[in-house]
């Protein structure tokens, strides 16, 4: 199992646009990728410009498939320009 988080900060003027795009993307992921066990997106309550996506892939192949989908590529093309800086990806490792 592969667990990841992605942190990103959206430019203030694009927060609502980003939320709309994130909702659409997460819906496509959930509808089309059964090997993604969890895919959730969160907005900071403290800082409305801060977002985090949390995901669990059943296999490494599921992660690779995810990154190859057309809707993933389109989401990246749309989201990155709305961000103050490039999103940060981090793999998480279970310890028990």
Backbone as JSON Lines, residues from 0, in Angstrom:
{"i":0,"aa":"X","n":[0.84,-1.18,0.0],"ca":[0.0,0.0,0.0],"c":[0.89,1.25,0.0]}
{"i":1,"aa":"X","n":[0.48,2.24,-0.76],"ca":[1.23,3.49,-0.86],"c":[0.33,4.61,-0.35]}
{"i":2,"aa":"X","n":[0.81,5.34,0.64],"ca":[0.07,6.46,1.22],"c":[0.84,7.74,0.94]}
{"i":3,"aa":"X","n":[0.13,8.75,0.45],"ca":[0.77,10.01,0.1],"c":[-0.08,11.19,0.56]}
{"i":4,"aa":"X","n":[0.61,12.32,0.74],"ca":[-0.08,13.59,0.91],"c":[0.53,14.59,-0.05]}
{"i":5,"aa":"X","n":[-0.29,15.52,-0.46],"ca":[0.17,16.62,-1.31],"c":[-0.29,17.9,-0.63]}
{"i":6,"aa":"X","n":[0.64,18.78,-0.38],"ca":[0.32,20.07,0.24],"c":[0.5,21.17,-0.81]}
{"i":7,"aa":"X","n":[-0.43,22.11,-0.82],"ca":[-0.3,23.22,-1.76],"c":[-1.03,24.45,-1.24]}
{"i":8,"aa":"X","n":[-0.53,25.59,-1.67],"ca":[-1.09,26.88,-1.26],"c":[-1.58,27.59,-2.51]}
{"i":9,"aa":"X","n":[-2.87,27.89,-2.52],"ca":[-3.51,28.52,-3.66],"c":[-3.46,30.04,-3.49]}
{"i":10,"aa":"X","n":[-3.27,30.75,-4.59],"ca":[-3.31,32.21,-4.55],"c":[-4.7,32.64,-4.06]}
{"i":11,"aa":"X","n":[-4.71,33.68,-3.25],"ca":[-5.94,34.12,-2.58],"c":[-7.12,34.31,-3.54]}
{"i":12,"aa":"X","n":[-6.84,34.91,-4.68],"ca":[-7.92,35.21,-5.63],"c":[-8.45,33.97,-6.36]}
{"i":13,"aa":"X","n":[-7.79,32.83,-6.19],"ca":[-8.21,31.61,-6.9],"c":[-8.72,30.51,-5.97]}
{"i":14,"aa":"X","n":[-8.95,30.81,-4.7],"ca":[-9.37,29.77,-3.75],"c":[-10.67,29.09,-4.19]}
{"i":15,"aa":"X","n":[-11.68,29.85,-4.54],"ca":[-12.97,29.24,-4.94],"c":[-12.84,28.47,-6.24]}
{"i":16,"aa":"X","n":[-12.09,28.98,-7.18],"ca":[-11.85,28.27,-8.45],"c":[-11.13,26.95,-8.17]}
{"i":17,"aa":"X","n":[-10.14,26.99,-7.31],"ca":[-9.39,25.77,-6.98],"c":[-10.32,24.74,-6.33]}
{"i":18,"aa":"X","n":[-11.17,25.17,-5.42],"ca":[-12.09,24.24,-4.76],"c":[-13.01,23.56,-5.78]}
{"i":19,"aa":"X","n":[-13.48,24.31,-6.73],"ca":[-14.34,23.76,-7.79],"c":[-13.57,22.7,-8.58]}
{"i":20,"aa":"X","n":[-12.35,23.02,-8.96],"ca":[-11.53,22.08,-9.75],"c":[-11.16,20.84,-8.94]}
{"i":21,"aa":"X","n":[-10.86,21.03,-7.67],"ca":[-10.5,19.9,-6.8],"c":[-11.69,18.96,-6.66]}
{"i":22,"aa":"X","n":[-12.87,19.5,-6.43],"ca":[-14.08,18.66,-6.31],"c":[-14.28,17.8,-7.56]}
{"i":23,"aa":"X","n":[-14.16,18.42,-8.72],"ca":[-14.33,17.69,-9.98],"c":[-13.29,16.6,-10.15]}
{"i":24,"aa":"X","n":[-12.06,16.91,-9.8],"ca":[-10.97,15.94,-9.93],"c":[-11.17,14.76,-8.99]}
{"i":25,"aa":"X","n":[-11.47,15.03,-7.73],"ca":[-11.64,13.95,-6.75],"c":[-12.81,13.05,-7.16]}
{"i":26,"aa":"X","n":[-13.87,13.63,-7.69],"ca":[-15.0,12.83,-8.17],"c":[-14.55,11.88,-9.28]}
{"i":27,"aa":"X","n":[-13.76,12.38,-10.23],"ca":[-13.27,11.52,-11.32],"c":[-12.38,10.41,-10.79]}
{"i":28,"aa":"X","n":[-11.53,10.73,-9.85],"ca":[-10.65,9.71,-9.26],"c":[-11.5,8.62,-8.61]}
{"i":29,"aa":"X","n":[-12.45,9.0,-7.79],"ca":[-13.27,8.02,-7.07],"c":[-14.14,7.19,-8.02]}
{"i":30,"aa":"X","n":[-14.58,7.79,-9.11],"ca":[-15.43,7.08,-10.08],"c":[-14.65,6.13,-10.98]}
{"i":31,"aa":"X","n":[-13.35,6.39,-11.18],"ca":[-12.6,5.67,-12.2],"c":[-11.42,4.84,-11.71]}
{"i":32,"aa":"X","n":[-11.08,4.94,-10.43],"ca":[-9.87,4.27,-9.96],"c":[-10.18,3.44,-8.7]}
{"i":33,"aa":"X","n":[-10.68,2.22,-8.9],"ca":[-11.04,1.39,-7.75],"c":[-9.85,0.97,-6.88]}
{"i":34,"aa":"X","n":[-8.63,1.04,-7.42],"ca":[-7.46,0.67,-6.62],"c":[-6.93,1.82,-5.77]}
{"i":35,"aa":"X","n":[-7.6,2.95,-5.82],"ca":[-7.3,4.02,-4.87],"c":[-8.28,3.82,-3.72]}
{"i":36,"aa":"X","n":[-7.75,3.42,-2.6],"ca":[-8.58,3.08,-1.45],"c":[-9.16,4.32,-0.78]}
{"i":37,"aa":"X","n":[-8.39,5.4,-0.77],"ca":[-8.82,6.67,-0.18],"c":[-8.26,7.8,-1.04]}
{"i":38,"aa":"X","n":[-9.08,8.79,-1.34],"ca":[-8.6,10.02,-1.96],"c":[-9.48,11.13,-1.41]}
{"i":39,"aa":"X","n":[-8.9,11.96,-0.57],"ca":[-9.64,13.04,0.07],"c":[-8.85,14.34,-0.07]}
{"i":40,"aa":"X","n":[-9.57,15.43,-0.13],"ca":[-8.94,16.74,-0.19],"c":[-9.44,17.57,0.99]}
{"i":41,"aa":"X","n":[-8.53,18.32,1.59],"ca":[-8.85,19.11,2.78],"c":[-8.37,20.55,2.59]}
{"i":42,"aa":"X","n":[-9.12,21.48,3.18],"ca":[-8.73,22.88,3.22],"c":[-8.49,23.24,4.67]}
{"i":43,"aa":"X","n":[-7.42,23.96,4.93],"ca":[-7.12,24.37,6.29],"c":[-8.22,25.28,6.83]}
{"i":44,"aa":"X","n":[-8.63,25.02,8.03],"ca":[-9.61,25.87,8.69],"c":[-8.97,27.2,9.1]}
{"i":45,"aa":"X","n":[-7.69,27.15,9.42],"ca":[-6.94,28.31,9.89],"c":[-6.52,29.23,8.74]}
{"i":46,"aa":"X","n":[-6.09,28.64,7.63],"ca":[-5.6,29.41,6.48],"c":[-6.29,28.87,5.23]}
{"i":47,"aa":"X","n":[-7.28,29.57,4.74],"ca":[-8.13,29.1,3.64],"c":[-7.38,28.9,2.32]}
{"i":48,"aa":"X","n":[-6.16,29.37,2.24],"ca":[-5.36,29.18,1.02],"c":[-4.59,27.86,1.02]}
{"i":49,"aa":"X","n":[-4.54,27.21,2.16],"ca":[-3.77,25.96,2.31],"c":[-4.66,24.75,2.1]}
{"i":50,"aa":"X","n":[-4.18,23.83,1.26],"ca":[-4.91,22.6,0.95],"c":[-3.99,21.4,1.12]}
{"i":51,"aa":"X","n":[-4.63,20.23,1.31],"ca":[-3.88,18.98,1.38],"c":[-4.74,17.88,0.78]}
{"i":52,"aa":"X","n":[-4.14,17.07,-0.08],"ca":[-4.79,15.88,-0.59],"c":[-4.15,14.68,0.09]}
{"i":53,"aa":"X","n":[-4.99,13.73,0.49],"ca":[-4.54,12.51,1.17],"c":[-5.02,11.33,0.35]}
{"i":54,"aa":"X","n":[-4.11,10.4,0.05],"ca":[-4.5,9.27,-0.78],"c":[-3.8,7.99,-0.38]}
{"i":55,"aa":"X","n":[-4.49,6.87,-0.61],"ca":[-3.92,5.54,-0.38],"c":[-4.15,4.72,-1.64]}
{"i":56,"aa":"X","n":[-3.06,4.26,-2.21],"ca":[-3.12,3.41,-3.39],"c":[-2.93,1.96,-2.97]}
{"i":57,"aa":"X","n":[-3.69,1.07,-3.55],"ca":[-3.58,-0.35,-3.21],"c":[-2.23,-0.91,-3.66]}
{"i":58,"aa":"X","n":[-1.74,-0.45,-4.83],"ca":[-0.48,-0.96,-5.38],"c":[0.31,0.18,-6.01]}
{"i":59,"aa":"X","n":[1.57,-0.1,-6.28],"ca":[2.41,0.87,-7.0],"c":[1.86,1.11,-8.4]}
{"i":60,"aa":"X","n":[1.35,0.06,-9.02],"ca":[0.76,0.2,-10.36],"c":[-0.45,1.13,-10.34]}
{"i":61,"aa":"X","n":[-1.23,1.09,-9.27],"ca":[-2.38,1.99,-9.15],"c":[-1.92,3.44,-9.09]}
{"i":62,"aa":"X","n":[-0.81,3.69,-8.4],"ca":[-0.26,5.06,-8.35],"c":[0.2,5.49,-9.73]}
{"i":63,"aa":"X","n":[0.9,4.61,-10.44],"ca":[1.37,4.94,-11.79],"c":[0.19,5.19,-12.74]}
{"i":64,"aa":"X","n":[-0.82,4.34,-12.65],"ca":[-2.01,4.51,-13.49],"c":[-2.64,5.88,-13.23]}
{"i":65,"aa":"X","n":[-2.76,6.24,-11.97],"ca":[-3.35,7.53,-11.58],"c":[-2.63,8.69,-12.27]}
{"i":66,"aa":"X","n":[-1.32,8.65,-12.25],"ca":[-0.54,9.75,-12.84],"c":[-0.59,9.78,-14.36]}
{"i":67,"aa":"X","n":[-1.03,8.7,-14.97],"ca":[-1.11,8.64,-16.43],"c":[-2.49,9.02,-16.98]}
{"i":68,"aa":"X","n":[-3.47,9.19,-16.11],"ca":[-4.81,9.49,-16.61],"c":[-4.87,10.9,-17.2]}
{"i":69,"aa":"X","n":[-5.76,11.05,-18.18],"ca":[-5.94,12.36,-18.8],"c":[-6.44,13.39,-17.8]}
{"i":70,"aa":"X","n":[-7.35,12.99,-16.92],"ca":[-7.89,13.96,-15.96],"c":[-6.85,14.39,-14.93]}
{"i":71,"aa":"X","n":[-5.88,13.52,-14.61],"ca":[-4.78,13.91,-13.72],"c":[-3.94,14.99,-14.4]}
{"i":72,"aa":"X","n":[-3.55,14.71,-15.64],"ca":[-2.71,15.69,-16.38],"c":[-3.43,17.03,-16.53]}
{"i":73,"aa":"X","n":[-4.71,16.97,-16.84],"ca":[-5.48,18.22,-17.0],"c":[-5.57,18.96,-15.67]}
{"i":74,"aa":"X","n":[-5.79,18.23,-14.58],"ca":[-5.88,18.85,-13.26],"c":[-4.57,19.56,-12.91]}
{"i":75,"aa":"X","n":[-3.45,18.92,-13.17],"ca":[-2.14,19.52,-12.9],"c":[-1.98,20.8,-13.72]}
{"i":76,"aa":"X","n":[-2.34,20.76,-14.99],"ca":[-2.24,21.94,-15.86],"c":[-3.09,23.1,-15.35]}
{"i":77,"aa":"X","n":[-4.23,22.78,-14.77],"ca":[-5.13,23.82,-14.27],"c":[-4.73,24.28,-12.87]}
{"i":78,"aa":"X","n":[-4.41,23.34,-11.98],"ca":[-4.16,23.69,-10.58],"c":[-2.84,24.43,-10.36]}
{"i":79,"aa":"X","n":[-1.76,23.95,-10.97],"ca":[-0.44,24.53,-10.67],"c":[-0.4,26.04,-10.88]}
{"i":80,"aa":"X","n":[-0.96,26.59,-11.96],"ca":[-0.94,28.05,-12.11],"c":[-1.75,28.79,-11.05]}
{"i":81,"aa":"X","n":[-2.68,28.1,-10.39],"ca":[-3.48,28.74,-9.34],"c":[-2.74,28.79,-8.01]}
{"i":82,"aa":"X","n":[-1.61,28.09,-7.92],"ca":[-0.86,27.97,-6.67],"c":[0.24,29.01,-6.56]}
{"i":83,"aa":"X","n":[0.56,29.36,-5.32],"ca":[1.66,30.3,-5.07],"c":[3.02,29.66,-5.35]}
{"i":84,"aa":"X","n":[3.1,28.35,-5.15],"ca":[4.34,27.6,-5.4],"c":[3.93,26.18,-5.8]}
{"i":85,"aa":"X","n":[4.88,25.45,-6.32],"ca":[4.59,24.09,-6.76],"c":[4.16,23.21,-5.58]}
{"i":86,"aa":"X","n":[3.13,22.4,-5.76],"ca":[2.69,21.5,-4.68],"c":[3.81,20.57,-4.22]}
{"i":87,"aa":"X","n":[3.77,20.22,-2.93],"ca":[4.78,19.33,-2.33],"c":[4.18,17.95,-2.11]}
{"i":88,"aa":"X","n":[4.83,16.94,-2.7],"ca":[4.39,15.55,-2.57],"c":[5.22,14.86,-1.5]}
{"i":89,"aa":"X","n":[4.57,14.03,-0.68],"ca":[5.29,13.3,0.36],"c":[4.67,11.92,0.53]}
{"i":90,"aa":"X","n":[5.51,10.88,0.45],"ca":[5.05,9.52,0.74],"c":[5.15,9.3,2.24]}
{"i":91,"aa":"X","n":[4.16,8.63,2.79],"ca":[4.12,8.33,4.22],"c":[4.4,6.85,4.43]}
{"i":92,"aa":"X","n":[5.07,6.54,5.52],"ca":[5.43,5.16,5.84],"c":[4.8,4.8,7.18]}
{"i":93,"aa":"X","n":[4.03,3.72,7.18],"ca":[3.44,3.23,8.43],"c":[4.53,2.66,9.32]}
{"i":94,"aa":"X","n":[4.35,2.77,10.62],"ca":[5.38,2.27,11.54],"c":[4.84,1.23,12.51]}
{"i":95,"aa":"X","n":[3.6,0.84,12.38],"ca":[3.1,-0.27,13.19],"c":[1.95,-0.96,12.49]}
